[in-house]
Amino acid sequence: MKRYSVFAVAREALRYHQGWGRAWRSPEPQKKYEAIIIGAGGHGLATAYYLGKNHGLKNVAILEKGWLGGGNTGRNTTIIRSNYLQDASAAIYEKARSLYETMSQDLNYNVMFSPRGVMMLAQTQHEIRGYKRTAHANALQGVSTEFITPERVKSLVPIINIDGPRYPVLGALWQPRGGTARHDAVAWGYARACSEMGMDVIQQCEVTGIRRQNGQVQGVETSKGLIECEKLGIVVAGHTGVLADMAGFRMPIESVALQALVSEPIKPCMDVVVMANTVHGYMSQSDKGEMVIGGGADGFNNYTQRGSFHHVEETVRALIETFPIISRLKMLRWWGGIVDMTGDRSPILSTTPVKNIFINCGWGTGGFKAIPGSGWAMAELMATGHSSLTEEFGLNRFKEGKFIDESVAAGVAH
Ligand SMILES: Cc1cc2nc3c(=O)[nH]c(=O)nc-3n(C[C@H](O)[C@H](O)[C@H](O)COP(=O)(O)OP(=O)(O)OC[C@H]3O[C@@H](n4cnc5c(N)ncnc54)[C@H](O)[C@@H]3O)c2cc1C
């Protein structure tokens, strides 16, 4: 397998960015696509990739109003895990996690998947009960997790303070094959693979309208003109409400800003991912040595892609309690993304009221980990009209009250 260094990965991004590759090309006039995917984030690109790879649909265009992975895919803190409570969630997140294991080989592109282990700290009796319940559910689902003692936590993360003043560490839910991957490499890897299959990845192409006739999609109006298609996938995360409005239906989604920050780089000091959901903060160390820190979502709906001071203070305060050694670190960068939240904190992968329009959204604060599984399932849904992985994630569940309640696994976690 050909290997790529970090520099090669960055060069590739620049190439796409500057339009030297196929990825920049404009739609051919008069061309009608079998399928158009709106949104070149991880989920949109993975959907296109599996449409081609698994279902032979290659006359596909992926339209992106900005640049590849410039939405939440390139802004997240890259935690990958599948320790969800409900069976439908565990199935799709574990499918995704297992696809991450071989993604670099499948795409021939180094996405730097690092299964270093993810732990979710239990810092209250309530959390102990919740995480033990999840560990039992995971055992039945075939997802490898265990509930570990505070001593084991300390041995895995020597820099942690397990006797914190407010919330001592009482144990943790541990997924040894959870971890991280390089976020923008995931987008670039999929984009290159799509491009190699002959698909058009068109950046700087904003969808401004959706053409329909007799309840069926005809094509999309874009900043580069009208493009016709037989099927349409809307995969735009925080902009889902805007696109659904263009297609004439409403979505049970709210858009809020979620933020993250990184510290200056330091020597390796923590080789697992730690999430502390009670005090609310989580942290991992990047290959460059920066401590990658995630905070909470804004408490009000908005479309801002930047952080806010009160969140940084709250997050850093929580983490200093858990990791006193970070108290004198300087912050290097800080940013935000627009996440798409559903009421049950589970995604929507679904047909819609308009024939041949499909929608994939609602991954909220935790969809990076799901990218390959979501793309796999969405492609199956678009190509065949059915996927066992998406069955329970349809829009109808909001009418029928069949919620997939993951507020404990996903509400404040990632
Ligand atoms: C700060 C932060 C931390 C996070 N941490 C984690 C984590 O640790 N682990 C995890 O699993 N998840 C995490 N997430 C969530 C994760 O990033 C998202 O769920 C996931 O990236 C969503 O991917 P996507 O492809 O659906 O959306 P995006 O990557 O946002 O892609 C959607 C694309 O659609 C494009 N678009 C929008 N409107 C239009 C239009 N009209 N025309 C054309 N294109 C359009 C956008 O420009 C965008 O590029 C985090 C998110 C944030 C913001």
The ligand as an ORCA input file, in Angstrom:
! r2SCAN-3c Opt
* xyz 0 1
  C     -16.428     21.306     17.625
  C     -16.970     19.985     17.205
  C     -16.490     18.819     17.777
  C     -16.972     17.581     17.390
  N     -16.403     16.451     17.895
  C     -16.771     15.234     17.436
  C     -16.083     14.072     17.866
  O     -15.123     14.130     18.636
  N     -16.496     12.854     17.378
  C     -17.541     12.753     16.514
  O     -17.903     11.635     16.150
  N     -18.196     13.863     16.053
  C     -17.832     15.092     16.489
  N     -18.474     16.223     16.032
  C     -19.621     16.091     15.108
  C     -19.167     15.844     13.666
  O     -18.194     16.784     13.301
  C     -20.338     15.928     12.713
  O     -21.425     15.152     13.164
  C     -19.965     15.433     11.317
  O     -18.736     15.961     10.902
  C     -21.040     15.811     10.339
  O     -20.553     15.533      9.048
  P     -21.412     15.943      7.791
  O     -20.703     15.419      6.615
  O     -22.816     15.515      8.024
  O     -21.449     17.532      7.873
  P     -20.406     18.635      7.423
  O     -19.010     18.182      7.526
  O     -20.777     19.889      8.148
  O     -20.712     18.766      5.878
  C     -21.875     19.385      5.364
  C     -21.441     20.214      4.171
  O     -22.590     20.723      3.514
  C     -22.227     21.948      2.942
  N     -23.417     22.723      2.603
  C     -24.298     23.306      3.463
  N     -25.243     23.957      2.757
  C     -24.959     23.769      1.441
  C     -25.560     24.216      0.231
  N     -26.669     24.989      0.232
  N     -25.011     23.851     -0.958
  C     -23.891     23.061     -0.991
  N     -23.273     22.636      0.134
  C     -23.811     22.980      1.334
  C     -21.383     22.599      4.039
  O     -20.571     23.637      3.520
  C     -20.600     21.415      4.581
  O     -19.317     21.303      4.011
  C     -18.016     17.490     16.418
  C     -18.511     18.666     15.839
  C     -17.984     19.897     16.201
  C     -18.523     21.137     15.545
*
